[in-house]
Amino acid sequence: MLLPVATSVTVVHRRKVFRAHSATLEEVERSDIELIVDAEVKELSGTRALEQATISIKGSDELRHIPCQRVVAALGFIANLGPLREWGVELHDNRHIVVDSAMRTNVSGIFAAGDITDYDGKVRLIAVGFGEVATAVNNAAVHLDPTAQLFPGHSTDEQQSPIPA
Ligand SMILES: Cc1cc2nc3c(=O)[nH]c(=O)nc-3n(C[C@H](O)[C@H](O)[C@H](O)COP(=O)(O)OP(=O)(O)OC[C@H]3O[C@@H](n4cnc5c(N)ncnc54)[C@H](O)[C@@H]3O)c2cc1C
């Protein structure tokens, strides 16, 4: 994504291998991106702004210095429920929020969707999360307004505006 806007792109990766779709990897390998693997950014330096990244490569005592103006740090993530733990919602394995088929938690008015939820047979994928959001939002709407319809209708059911003659 950065290639069309950057003068050059260098990827520094701490392992030799990447965990990604093989087609994406092939695309990167074919591109002008420089891949530095088994490596770590040791230092970022510059006077008023970033000018240089210092990189150490496993098995080499010499540090590599690369001129650079921007860094995108993709360092992984830590899943942490934080203050959610104090809301009284039922958790599973102390990591996931238990929901029913309407995405309700045990606390009235609190709904959940996506990777955070847990129920028997849960599959943590993007498509599942999208579906759960639609379920949660429509059930939350009925919770707020019990006269509302759970099923919102299809966008294709919308009345088309007449085409001007
Ligand atoms: C390496 C990897 C590869 C994957 N590949 C695929 C794939 O190919 N296809 C697929 O369908 N699924 C894939 N998944 C699963 C997919 O990424 C998830 O199912 C999806 O991202 C879940 O979306 P989400 O919005 O529920 O959660 P997330 O995408 O995790 O979003 C939750 C967001 O909440 C933020 N957050 C967390 N705590 C707080 C807080 N206390 N306050 C504010 N914000 C907070 C997080 O920073 C994050 O941005 C992959 C997952 C991983 C880890």
The ligand as an SDF file (V2000), in Angstrom:
LIG
                    3D

 53 58  0  0  0  0  0  0  0  0999 V2000
   -2.5700  -13.3770   12.2420 C   0  0  0  0  0  0  0  0  0  0  0  0
   -4.0640  -13.3920   11.9770 C   0  0  0  0  0  0  0  0  0  0  0  0
   -4.5230  -13.6640   10.7060 C   0  0  0  0  0  0  0  0  0  0  0  0
   -5.8990  -13.6940   10.4460 C   0  0  0  0  0  0  0  0  0  0  0  0
   -6.3250  -13.9730    9.1770 N   0  0  0  0  0  0  0  0  0  0  0  0
   -7.6500  -14.0130    8.9230 C   0  0  0  0  0  0  0  0  0  0  0  0
   -8.1060  -14.3000    7.6150 C   0  0  0  0  0  0  0  0  0  0  0  0
   -7.3350  -14.5540    6.6920 O   0  0  0  0  0  0  0  0  0  0  0  0
   -9.4600  -14.3050    7.3940 N   0  0  0  0  0  0  0  0  0  0  0  0
  -10.3610  -14.0530    8.3940 C   0  0  0  0  0  0  0  0  0  0  0  0
  -11.5740  -14.0580    8.1360 O   0  0  0  0  0  0  0  0  0  0  0  0
   -9.9370  -13.7810    9.6510 N   0  0  0  0  0  0  0  0  0  0  0  0
   -8.6120  -13.7460    9.9350 C   0  0  0  0  0  0  0  0  0  0  0  0
   -8.1760  -13.4740   11.2160 N   0  0  0  0  0  0  0  0  0  0  0  0
   -9.2000  -13.2110   12.2500 C   0  0  0  0  0  0  0  0  0  0  0  0
   -9.6960  -11.7870   12.1100 C   0  0  0  0  0  0  0  0  0  0  0  0
   -8.5690  -10.8980   12.1700 O   0  0  0  0  0  0  0  0  0  0  0  0
  -10.6550  -11.4900   13.2610 C   0  0  0  0  0  0  0  0  0  0  0  0
  -11.7020  -12.4380   13.2380 O   0  0  0  0  0  0  0  0  0  0  0  0
  -11.2370  -10.1040   13.1370 C   0  0  0  0  0  0  0  0  0  0  0  0
  -10.2260   -9.1300   13.0300 O   0  0  0  0  0  0  0  0  0  0  0  0
  -12.1020   -9.8120   14.3630 C   0  0  0  0  0  0  0  0  0  0  0  0
  -12.5890   -8.4830   14.2630 O   0  0  0  0  0  0  0  0  0  0  0  0
  -13.0350   -7.7300   15.5550 P   0  0  0  0  0  0  0  0  0  0  0  0
  -13.4620   -6.3590   15.0870 O   0  0  0  0  0  0  0  0  0  0  0  0
  -13.9910   -8.5440   16.3380 O   0  0  0  0  0  0  0  0  0  0  0  0
  -11.7200   -7.6080   16.4840 O   0  0  0  0  0  0  0  0  0  0  0  0
  -10.3590   -6.8720   16.1700 P   0  0  0  0  0  0  0  0  0  0  0  0
  -10.0700   -6.8300   14.7070 O   0  0  0  0  0  0  0  0  0  0  0  0
   -9.3550   -7.5450   17.0800 O   0  0  0  0  0  0  0  0  0  0  0  0
  -10.6300   -5.3960   16.6390 O   0  0  0  0  0  0  0  0  0  0  0  0
  -10.7050   -5.0540   18.0020 C   0  0  0  0  0  0  0  0  0  0  0  0
  -10.1610   -3.6350   18.1330 C   0  0  0  0  0  0  0  0  0  0  0  0
  -10.4030   -3.1650   19.4570 O   0  0  0  0  0  0  0  0  0  0  0  0
   -9.2390   -2.5160   19.9210 C   0  0  0  0  0  0  0  0  0  0  0  0
   -9.2240   -2.5730   21.3930 N   0  0  0  0  0  0  0  0  0  0  0  0
   -8.9090   -3.6220   22.1830 C   0  0  0  0  0  0  0  0  0  0  0  0
   -9.0300   -3.2780   23.4710 N   0  0  0  0  0  0  0  0  0  0  0  0
   -9.4580   -2.0060   23.4970 C   0  0  0  0  0  0  0  0  0  0  0  0
   -9.7970   -1.0930   24.5490 C   0  0  0  0  0  0  0  0  0  0  0  0
   -9.7100   -1.4580   25.8200 N   0  0  0  0  0  0  0  0  0  0  0  0
  -10.1910    0.1460   24.1820 N   0  0  0  0  0  0  0  0  0  0  0  0
  -10.2980    0.5080   22.8740 C   0  0  0  0  0  0  0  0  0  0  0  0
   -9.9960   -0.3130   21.8470 N   0  0  0  0  0  0  0  0  0  0  0  0
   -9.5910   -1.5520   22.1600 C   0  0  0  0  0  0  0  0  0  0  0  0
   -8.0900   -3.2910   19.3010 C   0  0  0  0  0  0  0  0  0  0  0  0
   -6.9230   -2.4840   19.2570 O   0  0  0  0  0  0  0  0  0  0  0  0
   -8.6430   -3.5610   17.9180 C   0  0  0  0  0  0  0  0  0  0  0  0
   -8.3760   -2.5340   16.9970 O   0  0  0  0  0  0  0  0  0  0  0  0
   -6.8170  -13.4370   11.4870 C   0  0  0  0  0  0  0  0  0  0  0  0
   -6.3430  -13.1420   12.7680 C   0  0  0  0  0  0  0  0  0  0  0  0
   -4.9910  -13.1310   13.0220 C   0  0  0  0  0  0  0  0  0  0  0  0
   -4.5080  -12.8150   14.4140 C   0  0  0  0  0  0  0  0  0  0  0  0
  1  2  1  0
  2  3  1  0
  2 52  2  0
  3  4  2  0
  4  5  1  0
  4 50  1  0
  5  6  2  0
  6  7  1  0
  6 13  1  0
  7  8  2  0
  7  9  1  0
  9 10  1  0
 10 11  2  0
 10 12  1  0
 12 13  2  0
 13 14  1  0
 14 15  1  0
 14 50  1  0
 15 16  1  0
 16 17  1  0
 16 18  1  0
 18 19  1  0
 18 20  1  0
 20 21  1  0
 20 22  1  0
 22 23  1  0
 23 24  1  0
 24 25  2  0
 24 26  1  0
 24 27  1  0
 27 28  1  0
 28 29  2  0
 28 30  1  0
 28 31  1  0
 31 32  1  0
 32 33  1  0
 33 34  1  0
 33 48  1  0
 34 35  1  0
 35 36  1  0
 35 46  1  0
 36 37  1  0
 36 45  1  0
 37 38  2  0
 38 39  1  0
 39 40  1  0
 39 45  2  0
 40 41  1  0
 40 42  2  0
 42 43  1  0
 43 44  2  0
 44 45  1  0
 46 47  1  0
 46 48  1  0
 48 49  1  0
 50 51  2  0
 51 52  1  0
 52 53  1  0
M  END
$$$$
